[in-house]
Amino acid sequence: MTVPRRIFLVALLAALAAAASLLWLWLPLRRADARSLLAELPPGEGLTVFVDARALRQTGLLQRIAGEAGAEDEEYRKFVEATGFEYRRDLDAVVLRAENGRRWIVAEARLDEDRLRRYFLAHGGRCFSGLCSMQGSAPERQISWVRLKRGRWGIAVSPDPLAAAAFTDERPKQGLTGWQPPEAPLWLYAPAAMLEAPEGAPAWVSLALASLRESKWMIWSAGARSGRIEVALDAACGAPEEAAALAARWEEILKALREAAAAARDKDSLPALLAQGQIRTDGAFVRGRWVLEWPRLERLFR
């Protein structure tokens, strides 16, 4: 069974979070502050991803997943040559929010501002008052950026070529709306309204996402427990009764996945791994937990 690209991306993010969290407590360097990065985003609500690239680099996982430098397309290689920025080496942390066809990014990175500005100007871009912009791969993909503080940058991909100016708006930024980022090096948050299965998704994916659309929001995160990897799903509902109904539907989905995995003698596919989850309610929340060995997750990448 082939998982569509968007679903595979979500699964990949969850697997990355789980693997990195295994060594999360042992890292010698300071951890990236997700809350600080989130506070830099313009007001809004949307699917949000946080990556502590420094932590992933320390564990060696970033190199394992991304591969060695030089395997990318020609356009990216030219960008690296012109700016000196290579994400495997120079990106420390990033938070990305997607909403209404726009992307807002706050990155902690070692970037040469002068070289980046020259790159934009050489590709038909414009720079003024600390903001640079250029057209991306399509007219509606206008890429703009501003420097926020030492080592921190605000980047926008939007139909508006000046969208990055929103990062420097002096009006108070909007706080988080009812959720808090988990203490993990990689996590994914999504409002329920954005949880829609792509065309051609497996039936179990469609059922799982359809049930989660009845919640307020969900977060995938991870942690370490007794030398194993713990992946977590937390979904907020409007009332305990709604949480109980959602948990019951997820129990049915996991039961079906377990039966299918047993019949096919399947142990290492994504459905088989998800089938091992445990679901419970906690007031108006649904909590899902998957405790796995990293080698089994690693087989997903082969």
The 8 nearest C-alpha neighbors of each residue, nearest first, counted from 0:
[[1, 2, 201, 268, 270, 3, 200, 269],
 [2, 0, 3, 201, 200, 4, 7, 199],
 [1, 3, 7, 6, 0, 4, 200, 201],
 [4, 2, 6, 5, 7, 200, 1, 199],
 [3, 5, 7, 6, 8, 2, 9, 197],
 [6, 4, 8, 7, 3, 9, 197, 2],
 [5, 7, 9, 8, 3, 4, 2, 10],
 [6, 8, 10, 4, 5, 9, 2, 11],
 [7, 9, 11, 5, 6, 10, 4, 12],
 [10, 8, 12, 6, 11, 7, 13, 5],
 [11, 9, 7, 13, 8, 12, 14, 6],
 [10, 12, 8, 14, 9, 13, 7, 15],
 [11, 13, 15, 9, 10, 14, 16, 8],
 [12, 14, 10, 16, 11, 15, 17, 9],
 [13, 15, 11, 17, 16, 12, 10, 18],
 [16, 14, 12, 18, 17, 13, 11, 19],
 [17, 15, 185, 13, 19, 14, 18, 221],
 [16, 18, 221, 14, 20, 15, 19, 228],
 [19, 17, 15, 20, 21, 16, 14, 293],
 [20, 18, 16, 21, 17, 55, 22, 15],
 [19, 21, 23, 222, 17, 22, 18, 223],
 [20, 22, 223, 19, 18, 23, 228, 222],
 [23, 21, 25, 20, 24, 19, 26, 58],
 [22, 24, 20, 25, 21, 26, 19, 184],
 [25, 23, 22, 26, 20, 21, 223, 27],
 [24, 26, 22, 23, 27, 21, 28, 20],
 [25, 27, 28, 23, 24, 22, 54, 57],
 [28, 26, 25, 29, 57, 24, 30, 54],
 [29, 27, 26, 30, 54, 53, 57, 25],
 [30, 28, 31, 27, 26, 54, 32, 53],
 [29, 31, 32, 28, 54, 51, 53, 184],
 [30, 32, 51, 33, 92, 29, 91, 53],
 [33, 31, 35, 34, 30, 36, 92, 51],
 [32, 34, 36, 35, 31, 37, 49, 180],
 [35, 33, 37, 36, 32, 38, 180, 179],
 [34, 36, 38, 32, 33, 37, 39, 31],
 [35, 37, 33, 38, 39, 34, 105, 94],
 [38, 36, 34, 39, 35, 40, 33, 94],
 [37, 39, 35, 36, 40, 34, 172, 174],
 [38, 40, 37, 36, 41, 166, 35, 105],
 [41, 39, 37, 38, 166, 42, 103, 105],
 [40, 42, 166, 165, 172, 43, 39, 173],
 [43, 41, 173, 172, 40, 44, 174, 165],
 [44, 42, 41, 45, 173, 98, 40, 96],
 [45, 43, 98, 42, 46, 190, 96, 176],
 [46, 44, 98, 97, 96, 47, 190, 189],
 [45, 47, 189, 97, 96, 188, 190, 98],
 [46, 48, 96, 188, 95, 187, 45, 189],
 [47, 49, 187, 95, 94, 186, 188, 96],
 [50, 48, 94, 185, 186, 93, 95, 187],
 [51, 49, 185, 93, 52, 92, 184, 94],
 [50, 52, 92, 184, 53, 54, 31, 185],
 [51, 53, 91, 55, 92, 54, 50, 56],
 [54, 52, 91, 56, 51, 55, 57, 92],
 [55, 53, 57, 56, 52, 51, 58, 184],
 [56, 54, 52, 61, 58, 60, 57, 53],
 [55, 57, 59, 53, 61, 54, 58, 52],
 [58, 56, 54, 55, 59, 53, 26, 60],
 [57, 59, 55, 60, 56, 54, 19, 22],
 [60, 58, 56, 57, 61, 62, 55, 63],
 [59, 61, 63, 55, 58, 62, 56, 64],
 [62, 60, 56, 55, 64, 63, 59, 65],
 [61, 63, 65, 66, 60, 64, 59, 67],
 [64, 62, 60, 61, 66, 65, 59, 67],
 [63, 65, 61, 62, 66, 60, 300, 15],
 [66, 64, 62, 61, 63, 67, 87, 68],
 [67, 65, 62, 63, 64, 68, 70, 61],
 [66, 68, 69, 62, 70, 65, 63, 87],
 [69, 67, 70, 66, 71, 87, 85, 65],
 [68, 70, 71, 67, 76, 72, 66, 73],
 [69, 71, 68, 67, 72, 66, 76, 73],
 [72, 70, 69, 75, 73, 76, 68, 74],
 [71, 73, 74, 75, 76, 70, 69, 77],
 [72, 74, 76, 75, 77, 71, 78, 70],
 [75, 73, 77, 76, 72, 78, 71, 79],
 [74, 76, 78, 77, 73, 72, 79, 71],
 [77, 75, 73, 79, 78, 74, 80, 72],
 [76, 78, 80, 74, 75, 79, 81, 73],
 [77, 79, 75, 81, 76, 80, 82, 74],
 [80, 78, 83, 76, 84, 82, 77, 81],
 [79, 81, 77, 78, 83, 82, 76, 84],
 [80, 82, 78, 79, 83, 77, 118, 114],
 [81, 83, 114, 79, 84, 115, 80, 78],
 [82, 84, 79, 80, 81, 85, 111, 110],
 [85, 83, 79, 82, 110, 89, 86, 109],
 [86, 84, 88, 87, 89, 79, 83, 90],
 [85, 87, 90, 89, 88, 84, 108, 91],
 [88, 86, 85, 89, 90, 61, 62, 56],
 [87, 89, 86, 85, 90, 84, 56, 91],
 [88, 90, 86, 109, 108, 85, 87, 84],
 [91, 89, 108, 86, 92, 88, 52, 107],
 [92, 90, 53, 52, 107, 108, 51, 89],
 [93, 91, 51, 52, 107, 50, 106, 90],
 [92, 94, 106, 50, 105, 49, 107, 95],
 [93, 95, 49, 105, 48, 104, 50, 36],
 [96, 94, 104, 48, 47, 103, 49, 93],
 [95, 97, 47, 103, 46, 102, 45, 104],
 [98, 96, 102, 46, 45, 101, 47, 103],
 [97, 99, 45, 101, 100, 96, 102, 46],
 [100, 98, 101, 97, 45, 102, 157, 44],
 [99, 101, 98, 97, 102, 157, 156, 158],
 [102, 100, 157, 98, 99, 97, 156, 103],
 [101, 103, 97, 156, 155, 96, 104, 157],
 [102, 104, 155, 96, 95, 154, 97, 101],
 [105, 103, 95, 154, 94, 153, 155, 106],
 [106, 104, 153, 94, 152, 93, 36, 154],
 [107, 105, 93, 152, 151, 92, 108, 104],
 [106, 108, 151, 92, 91, 150, 93, 90],
 [109, 107, 90, 91, 150, 89, 110, 106],
 [108, 110, 89, 150, 90, 111, 107, 84],
 [109, 111, 108, 112, 84, 150, 89, 115],
 [110, 112, 114, 113, 115, 82, 109, 83],
 [111, 113, 115, 114, 110, 116, 146, 82],
 [114, 112, 116, 115, 111, 117, 82, 118],
 [115, 113, 117, 82, 116, 111, 112, 118],
 [114, 116, 118, 112, 82, 113, 117, 111],
 [115, 117, 113, 119, 118, 114, 112, 120],
 [116, 118, 114, 120, 115, 119, 121, 113],
 [119, 117, 115, 121, 116, 120, 114, 122],
 [120, 118, 124, 116, 122, 117, 121, 133],
 [121, 119, 124, 117, 122, 123, 118, 125],
 [120, 122, 118, 119, 123, 117, 124, 116],
 [123, 121, 119, 120, 124, 118, 133, 134],
 [122, 124, 120, 121, 133, 119, 125, 134],
 [125, 123, 133, 120, 119, 132, 122, 126],
 [124, 126, 132, 131, 120, 133, 127, 123],
 [125, 127, 131, 130, 132, 129, 124, 128],
 [126, 128, 130, 129, 131, 125, 132, 116],
 [129, 127, 130, 126, 131, 145, 164, 125],
 [128, 130, 127, 145, 131, 126, 146, 144],
 [129, 131, 145, 127, 126, 128, 144, 132],
 [132, 130, 126, 143, 125, 144, 127, 129],
 [133, 131, 143, 124, 142, 125, 160, 126],
 [134, 132, 124, 142, 141, 119, 123, 135],
 [135, 133, 141, 142, 140, 138, 136, 137],
 [134, 136, 140, 141, 137, 142, 133, 138],
 [135, 137, 140, 134, 138, 139, 141, 142],
 [136, 138, 140, 139, 135, 134, 141, 158],
 [139, 137, 140, 134, 141, 135, 136, 158],
 [138, 140, 158, 137, 141, 157, 159, 135],
 [141, 139, 135, 137, 157, 138, 158, 156],
 [140, 142, 134, 160, 157, 158, 156, 135],
 [143, 141, 156, 133, 132, 155, 134, 135],
 [142, 144, 132, 155, 163, 131, 154, 160],
 [145, 143, 154, 163, 153, 131, 130, 155],
 [146, 144, 130, 153, 152, 129, 147, 163],
 [145, 147, 152, 148, 153, 151, 144, 129],
 [148, 146, 152, 151, 145, 153, 149, 167],
 [149, 147, 151, 146, 150, 152, 145, 153],
 [148, 150, 151, 147, 146, 152, 107, 109],
 [149, 151, 107, 108, 109, 148, 152, 110],
 [150, 152, 107, 148, 147, 149, 106, 108],
 [153, 151, 146, 147, 106, 105, 145, 154],
 [152, 154, 105, 145, 144, 104, 166, 146],
 [155, 153, 144, 104, 143, 163, 103, 105],
 [154, 156, 103, 163, 143, 102, 142, 162],
 [157, 155, 142, 102, 141, 140, 101, 143],
 [156, 158, 101, 159, 141, 140, 155, 139],
 [159, 157, 139, 141, 140, 160, 138, 156],
 [158, 160, 157, 162, 161, 141, 139, 156],
 [161, 159, 141, 162, 132, 143, 158, 142],
 [160, 162, 159, 163, 164, 143, 132, 130],
 [161, 163, 159, 164, 160, 165, 155, 157],
 [164, 162, 165, 155, 144, 143, 161, 166],
 [163, 165, 162, 166, 167, 161, 168, 130],
 [164, 166, 168, 163, 167, 162, 41, 161],
 [167, 165, 164, 163, 168, 41, 153, 40],
 [168, 166, 165, 164, 169, 147, 163, 145],
 [169, 167, 165, 170, 166, 164, 171, 41],
 [170, 168, 167, 171, 172, 166, 165, 164],
 [169, 171, 168, 172, 167, 173, 165, 41],
 [172, 170, 169, 173, 168, 174, 42, 41],
 [171, 173, 42, 41, 170, 174, 38, 40],
 [172, 174, 42, 171, 175, 41, 43, 38],
 [175, 173, 176, 172, 38, 42, 37, 171],
 [174, 176, 177, 178, 173, 179, 37, 38],
 [177, 175, 178, 174, 44, 173, 179, 43],
 [176, 178, 175, 179, 174, 235, 216, 215],
 [179, 177, 176, 175, 180, 216, 235, 218],
 [178, 180, 181, 175, 177, 34, 176, 182],
 [181, 179, 182, 178, 34, 33, 186, 188],
 [180, 182, 183, 179, 220, 186, 221, 218],
 [183, 181, 180, 184, 33, 220, 222, 221],
 [182, 184, 185, 181, 20, 221, 220, 186],
 [185, 183, 51, 50, 16, 20, 54, 19],
 [186, 184, 50, 16, 49, 183, 51, 220],
 [185, 187, 220, 49, 219, 48, 16, 183],
 [186, 188, 48, 219, 218, 47, 49, 189],
 [189, 187, 218, 47, 46, 217, 48, 219],
 [188, 190, 46, 217, 216, 191, 45, 47],
 [191, 189, 216, 192, 193, 215, 45, 46],
 [190, 192, 212, 216, 215, 194, 193, 214],
 [191, 193, 190, 194, 212, 195, 215, 216],
 [192, 194, 191, 190, 195, 189, 46, 45],
 [195, 193, 191, 192, 208, 212, 196, 211],
 [194, 196, 193, 208, 197, 209, 205, 192],
 [195, 197, 205, 200, 208, 198, 194, 204],
 [198, 196, 200, 199, 195, 5, 3, 6],
 [197, 199, 200, 196, 3, 201, 195, 205],
 [198, 200, 197, 201, 3, 196, 202, 2],
 [199, 201, 198, 197, 3, 196, 204, 202],
 [202, 200, 204, 203, 199, 205, 2, 0],
 [201, 203, 205, 204, 206, 200, 207, 199],
 [204, 202, 206, 205, 201, 207, 252, 256],
 [205, 203, 207, 201, 202, 206, 208, 200],
 [204, 206, 202, 196, 208, 203, 207, 209],
 [207, 205, 209, 203, 204, 208, 210, 202],
 [208, 206, 204, 210, 209, 205, 203, 211],
 [209, 207, 211, 205, 210, 206, 194, 204],
 [208, 210, 206, 212, 211, 207, 205, 195],
 [211, 209, 207, 208, 212, 213, 206, 245],
 [210, 212, 208, 213, 214, 209, 191, 207],
 [213, 211, 191, 209, 214, 210, 194, 192],
 [212, 214, 211, 210, 215, 191, 209, 236],
 [213, 215, 236, 212, 211, 235, 216, 191],
 [216, 214, 191, 235, 236, 190, 213, 237],
 [215, 217, 190, 191, 235, 234, 189, 214],
 [218, 216, 234, 233, 189, 188, 235, 190],
 [217, 219, 188, 233, 187, 232, 220, 189],
 [218, 220, 232, 187, 231, 186, 13, 188],
 [221, 219, 186, 231, 230, 218, 16, 183],
 [220, 222, 230, 17, 229, 231, 16, 20],
 [223, 221, 229, 20, 228, 17, 230, 21],
 [222, 224, 21, 228, 229, 227, 20, 226],
 [225, 223, 227, 226, 228, 229, 222, 290],
 [226, 224, 227, 223, 228, 229, 21, 290],
 [225, 227, 224, 223, 228, 21, 292, 22],
 [228, 226, 224, 225, 292, 223, 291, 290],
 [227, 229, 223, 291, 290, 17, 21, 292],
 [228, 230, 290, 222, 221, 289, 223, 291],
 [231, 229, 221, 289, 17, 288, 220, 222],
 [232, 230, 288, 220, 221, 287, 219, 229],
 [231, 233, 287, 219, 218, 286, 288, 234],
 [234, 232, 286, 218, 217, 285, 287, 231],
 [233, 235, 217, 285, 284, 216, 214, 236],
 [236, 234, 284, 215, 216, 214, 283, 217],
 [237, 235, 214, 283, 215, 242, 238, 284],
 [236, 238, 283, 241, 235, 214, 215, 239],
 [237, 239, 283, 241, 240, 236, 242, 282],
 [240, 238, 283, 282, 242, 241, 243, 284],
 [239, 241, 243, 242, 238, 244, 283, 237],
 [242, 240, 244, 238, 239, 243, 236, 245],
 [241, 243, 239, 245, 283, 240, 244, 236],
 [244, 242, 246, 240, 241, 245, 239, 247],
 [243, 245, 247, 241, 242, 246, 240, 248],
 [246, 244, 242, 248, 247, 243, 241, 249],
 [245, 247, 249, 243, 248, 244, 242, 250],
 [248, 246, 250, 244, 245, 249, 243, 251],
 [249, 247, 251, 245, 250, 246, 252, 244],
 [250, 248, 252, 246, 251, 247, 253, 245],
 [249, 251, 247, 253, 248, 252, 254, 246],
 [252, 250, 254, 248, 249, 253, 255, 247],
 [251, 253, 249, 255, 254, 250, 256, 248],
 [254, 252, 274, 256, 250, 255, 251, 257],
 [255, 253, 251, 257, 256, 252, 250, 258],
 [254, 256, 252, 258, 253, 257, 259, 251],
 [255, 257, 253, 259, 274, 254, 258, 260],
 [258, 256, 274, 254, 260, 255, 259, 261],
 [257, 259, 255, 261, 256, 260, 262, 254],
 [258, 260, 256, 262, 257, 261, 255, 263],
 [261, 259, 265, 257, 263, 271, 262, 258],
 [262, 260, 264, 258, 263, 259, 257, 265],
 [261, 263, 259, 260, 264, 258, 265, 257],
 [262, 264, 265, 260, 261, 259, 258, 266],
 [265, 263, 261, 262, 260, 266, 259, 271],
 [264, 266, 260, 263, 267, 271, 261, 268],
 [267, 265, 271, 268, 264, 260, 272, 261],
 [266, 268, 271, 295, 265, 272, 269, 298],
 [269, 267, 271, 270, 266, 272, 299, 265],
 [268, 270, 272, 271, 273, 267, 299, 10],
 [271, 269, 273, 272, 268, 274, 256, 260],
 [272, 270, 274, 268, 269, 266, 260, 273],
 [271, 273, 269, 274, 270, 275, 267, 268],
 [274, 272, 270, 275, 271, 276, 269, 253],
 [273, 275, 253, 257, 271, 256, 272, 276],
 [276, 274, 273, 272, 289, 277, 271, 257],
 [277, 275, 289, 274, 288, 273, 287, 278],
 [276, 278, 288, 287, 289, 275, 279, 250],
 [279, 277, 287, 286, 246, 276, 250, 288],
 [280, 278, 286, 285, 246, 287, 281, 277],
 [279, 281, 285, 284, 286, 282, 243, 242],
 [282, 280, 284, 283, 285, 279, 286, 239],
 [281, 283, 239, 284, 280, 242, 238, 285],
 [282, 284, 239, 238, 236, 242, 281, 237],
 [285, 283, 235, 281, 282, 234, 236, 242],
 [284, 286, 280, 234, 242, 233, 279, 281],
 [287, 285, 233, 279, 232, 278, 280, 284],
 [286, 288, 278, 232, 231, 277, 233, 276],
 [289, 287, 231, 277, 276, 230, 232, 290],
 [288, 290, 276, 230, 229, 291, 231, 275],
 [291, 289, 229, 228, 230, 227, 288, 292],
 [292, 290, 228, 227, 289, 293, 229, 295],
 [291, 293, 227, 294, 295, 228, 296, 290],
 [292, 294, 296, 295, 297, 291, 18, 228],
 [295, 293, 297, 296, 292, 298, 291, 299],
 [294, 296, 293, 297, 298, 292, 267, 291],
 [297, 295, 293, 298, 294, 299, 14, 292],
 [296, 298, 294, 299, 295, 300, 293, 301],
 [297, 299, 301, 300, 296, 295, 294, 267],
 [298, 300, 297, 296, 301, 268, 269, 267],
 [301, 299, 298, 297, 296, 64, 11, 14],
 [300, 298, 299, 297, 296, 64, 295, 268]]
